[in-house]
């Protein structure tokens, strides 16, 4: 179980959220709603362990994720609102670098297959800076595919810049992850179809 326990966070003099609580079990999804600036991204980063709340704790299997450290981070698959790609590197080079940072060993054949499934096989030698916004997002989603065995998926606006076919592919991947017992926490402003009904957490 992943639990948020009485979490409070401020930004400057503004309180983003106070005494926030929820729990998520295997095979469940959570959609985080809220207007821009409400703190959705901040909450996702807290759940990843990247940031600390001003008060409260995040627990995984009844243990504070701060105490778990890398044992927890190795369970998390995070896709941020920005693609976090280096423009001077190709899609393949970006994936090699990011997967290495994550501690995931992946061979070139696996990386190329993941890019092929994102319809990027013709762009293998092209610097990411020359790709469209949608293509860049699909590079980031290829990393998600390679690291799909991680149980906790935390995704910030993953459908931005995707065309209809890519949106459908991602929706299917998310549905499959949850149906296989994974945890999914995400934000989106788009209407998407998942095979599971997500819990809703609205930040005011």
Secondary structure, 3 states (H helix, E strand, C coil): CEEEEEEEEEECCEEEEEEEEEEECCCEEEEEECCCCCCHHHHHHHHHCCCCCCEEEEEECCEEHHHHCHHHHCCEEEECCCCCCCCCCEHHHHHHHHHHHCCCCCCHHHHHHHHHHCCCHHHCCCEHHHCCHHHHHHHHHHHHHHCCCCCEEEEECCCCCCCHHHHHHHHHHHHHHHHCCCEEEEECCCCCCCCCCCEEEECC
